[in-house]
Amino acid sequence: PQPHPSDANLDATEATPMHPLLIDLSLFTIPGARGIKSPVTSCNQLYCQAAVANLLLQDRLKEWAEASNGMFRGENSSGSGHFFVKWADVKHQGPGAVKWTAMKRHRRCIEKLLRIYNDDPS
């Protein structure tokens, strides 16, 4: 049986390190626990969770690029051609310096939900 979140001690001093954004939002998780009493029942909720996950992933990618002298696809104003930039060279230029992968549009999300998940976003 999986532990339930209400059974846990959420003392921050004993918790596993968490992303600062999750702490700011007061979102505490228990690894391996499943919130059976709170399934996702809304496309908006699912999409919101995906947006947060996307931001967290971008933060991690930036950290990895910083540590490994990594590169990202660059963004230019004309939109022509593909090129790559070192994260260390563009990290202070603002969000427009890197072409981040976009999330699926709401319409595509709903199409996939209906086709693959039998109308159940949880």
Disulfide bonds with the S-S distance in Angstrom:
none
